Amino acid sequence: MSTSGVSASGAQRWIVGAPETSTVDRAAPGGVSTEDLAQYCLMLGDDALVLGQRLCQWIPRAPMIEEDLALSNIALDLIGHARVLLSRSGELDGSGRDEDDLAFGRTEREFRNALLVELPGEDFAVTIARQLVFAHYAVPFYERLAGCADAELAASAARRISSSVAPGAPYAIFAAIVSLKITTS
C-alpha cells in the first residue's frame, strides 16, 4: 500500500493510503445536484479544517505533553479529512479549485463551517468541552453519512467512523478524560 495517492500503475486512488484495489464511483449520484453536493462537501471540509486549525493553536501551549501530542494527532486527522472533502468539493463544483485553493483562497466570510468549531481556544477547558461536543455530534452524523447516495462521501464517512470518531475512539476518550481531570482539579 502506497501513501502517495498514486498506485503503481499511475492511476490516482480515491483516498491517500487506500489499498490499490479500492475504487469508488466519483460521479455524483443521479438525482443529486452536483452544486449542492459540492457545497455540502465544502461545509464538512470547512468544519474539519477550522477545528483542526483551532486545535493546532494548543500545540505549544497544552498543559501537559500528553495533551499536546493528543491534540496535534487529532488536528492532523481533521486536516487530512478536510483535504479529502475540499478536494471533492472542488472536483464537483467544476471550478478547477483544489483543496489548497479552497482552504487558503477564500475570505473568512466564504467559509461555511459550524460556529462550534470556531470557538476561540483561549481556555483549555473550553477547547476540551468543544472537542467533546463535536465528537459526540460527529459519531451519529458520520454513521448516517456512511449510507448516503454519493459513493465517495459514503466511503470517506465510513473510513472516518472506523478510524477516529467511532464510539470509544481517541476523540471522545481524550475529551472525556481531560474533562474529568478539569472538573476534579
C-alpha positions as CSV (number, residue, x, y, z in Angstrom):
1,M,0.0,0.0,0.0
2,S,1.4,3.4,-1.0
3,T,0.7,6.6,0.8
4,S,1.4,8.8,-2.2
5,G,-2.2,8.7,-3.6
6,V,-0.9,7.2,-6.8
7,S,-0.9,3.4,-7.4
8,A,2.0,1.5,-9.0
9,S,0.1,1.7,-12.3
10,G,-0.1,5.5,-12.1
11,A,-3.8,5.7,-11.5
12,Q,-5.0,8.1,-8.8
13,R,-6.8,6.4,-5.9
14,W,-9.8,8.0,-4.2
15,I,-8.1,8.4,-0.9
16,V,-4.4,8.5,0.2
17,G,-3.4,5.3,1.9
18,A,-6.3,3.2,0.4
19,P,-5.4,-0.2,-1.0
20,E,-4.8,-0.1,-4.7
21,T,-7.8,-2.2,-5.3
22,S,-10.1,0.4,-3.8
23,T,-12.4,2.1,-6.3
24,V,-15.2,4.3,-5.7
25,D,-17.6,5.8,-8.3
26,R,-16.6,9.5,-8.3
27,A,-19.6,10.7,-10.3
28,A,-22.3,12.5,-8.4
29,P,-25.3,10.2,-7.8
30,G,-28.3,10.5,-10.1
31,G,-30.9,12.9,-8.8
32,V,-28.4,14.9,-6.7
33,S,-27.4,18.3,-7.7
34,T,-23.6,18.5,-8.1
35,E,-23.7,22.1,-6.9
36,D,-25.5,21.1,-3.7
37,L,-23.2,18.1,-3.1
38,A,-20.1,20.4,-3.7
39,Q,-21.4,22.9,-1.2
40,Y,-22.1,20.1,1.3
41,C,-18.6,18.7,1.0
42,L,-17.3,22.3,1.3
43,M,-19.3,22.7,4.6
44,L,-18.0,19.4,6.1
45,G,-14.4,20.2,4.9
46,D,-14.6,23.6,6.5
47,D,-15.7,22.1,9.8
48,A,-12.8,19.7,9.8
49,L,-10.3,22.4,8.6
50,V,-11.3,25.1,11.1
51,L,-11.4,22.7,14.1
52,G,-8.1,21.2,13.1
53,Q,-6.5,24.7,13.0
54,R,-8.1,25.6,16.3
55,L,-6.6,22.5,17.9
56,C,-3.2,23.3,16.4
57,Q,-3.2,26.5,18.5
58,W,-2.7,24.4,21.6
59,I,0.3,22.5,20.3
60,P,2.8,24.8,22.1
61,R,0.5,25.6,25.0
62,A,-1.2,22.5,26.2
63,P,-0.9,21.9,30.0
64,M,0.9,18.6,29.6
65,I,2.8,16.9,26.9
66,E,0.2,14.1,26.6
67,E,-2.5,16.6,25.8
68,D,-0.1,18.4,23.4
69,L,0.5,15.2,21.4
70,A,-3.1,14.1,21.5
71,L,-4.4,17.4,20.2
72,S,-1.8,17.5,17.5
73,N,-2.8,14.0,16.3
74,I,-6.5,14.8,16.3
75,A,-5.7,18.0,14.4
76,L,-3.7,16.1,11.8
77,D,-6.6,13.7,11.4
78,L,-9.1,16.5,11.0
79,I,-6.9,18.4,8.4
80,G,-6.5,15.2,6.4
81,H,-10.2,14.7,6.4
82,A,-10.6,18.3,5.3
83,R,-8.3,17.7,2.4
84,V,-10.5,14.8,1.1
85,L,-13.7,16.8,1.4
86,L,-12.3,20.0,0.0
87,S,-10.8,18.1,-3.0
88,R,-14.2,16.5,-3.6
89,S,-15.9,19.9,-3.4
90,G,-13.5,21.4,-5.9
91,E,-14.0,18.4,-8.2
92,L,-17.8,18.6,-8.1
93,D,-18.2,22.4,-8.5
94,G,-16.3,22.4,-11.8
95,S,-14.2,25.4,-10.8
96,G,-10.9,23.6,-11.0
97,R,-10.0,24.6,-7.5
98,D,-8.1,22.2,-5.4
99,E,-8.1,21.8,-1.6
100,D,-5.4,24.4,-1.2
101,D,-7.4,27.0,-3.2
102,L,-10.4,26.2,-1.1
103,A,-8.6,26.2,2.2
104,F,-6.5,29.4,1.7
105,G,-8.0,31.3,-1.2
106,R,-11.3,32.3,0.4
107,T,-12.2,35.1,2.9
108,E,-13.4,34.2,6.3
109,R,-17.0,35.1,5.2
110,E,-16.8,32.4,2.5
111,F,-16.3,29.6,5.0
112,R,-19.4,27.5,5.7
113,N,-18.3,25.8,9.0
114,A,-20.4,25.3,12.1
115,L,-19.9,28.1,14.7
116,L,-19.0,25.5,17.3
117,V,-15.6,24.8,15.6
118,E,-14.7,28.5,15.6
119,L,-14.9,28.9,19.4
120,P,-11.7,30.7,20.4
121,G,-9.1,28.5,22.1
122,E,-8.2,30.8,24.9
123,D,-9.2,28.4,27.7
124,F,-8.2,24.8,27.7
125,A,-11.4,23.7,29.4
126,V,-13.5,25.3,26.7
127,T,-11.4,23.7,24.0
128,I,-11.9,20.2,25.6
129,A,-15.6,20.8,26.0
130,R,-15.9,21.8,22.4
131,Q,-14.0,18.7,21.4
132,L,-16.3,16.5,23.5
133,V,-19.4,18.1,22.0
134,F,-18.0,17.8,18.4
135,A,-17.0,14.2,19.0
136,H,-20.5,13.2,20.2
137,Y,-22.1,15.1,17.3
138,A,-19.8,13.5,14.8
139,V,-20.4,9.9,15.7
140,P,-24.1,9.6,14.7
141,F,-23.6,12.1,11.9
142,Y,-20.8,10.1,10.1
143,E,-22.7,6.8,10.8
144,R,-25.6,8.2,8.9
145,L,-23.5,9.8,6.2
146,A,-21.8,6.4,5.5
147,G,-25.1,5.4,3.9
148,C,-25.5,8.4,1.7
149,A,-26.0,8.1,-2.1
150,D,-22.6,9.6,-3.0
151,A,-20.2,6.7,-3.0
152,E,-17.1,8.8,-2.3
153,L,-18.7,10.7,0.5
154,A,-20.1,7.5,2.0
155,A,-16.6,5.8,1.8
156,S,-15.0,8.8,3.4
157,A,-17.5,8.8,6.2
158,A,-17.1,5.0,6.8
159,R,-13.3,5.5,6.9
160,R,-13.8,8.3,9.4
161,I,-16.0,6.2,11.6
162,S,-13.6,3.3,11.7
163,S,-10.5,5.5,12.4
164,S,-11.4,8.4,14.6
165,V,-14.9,9.2,15.6
166,A,-16.3,5.8,16.4
167,P,-17.6,5.4,20.0
168,G,-14.6,4.6,22.1
169,A,-12.2,6.2,19.6
170,P,-9.5,8.7,20.5
171,Y,-11.6,11.9,20.1
172,A,-14.3,11.0,22.7
173,I,-11.9,9.2,25.1
174,F,-9.4,12.0,25.1
175,A,-12.0,14.7,25.6
176,A,-13.8,12.8,28.3
177,I,-10.6,12.0,30.3
178,V,-9.4,15.6,30.1
179,S,-12.9,16.9,31.0
180,L,-12.8,14.7,34.1
181,K,-9.3,16.0,35.0
182,I,-10.5,19.6,34.7
183,T,-13.7,19.1,36.7
184,T,-11.9,17.3,39.6
185,S,-9.0,19.8,39.7
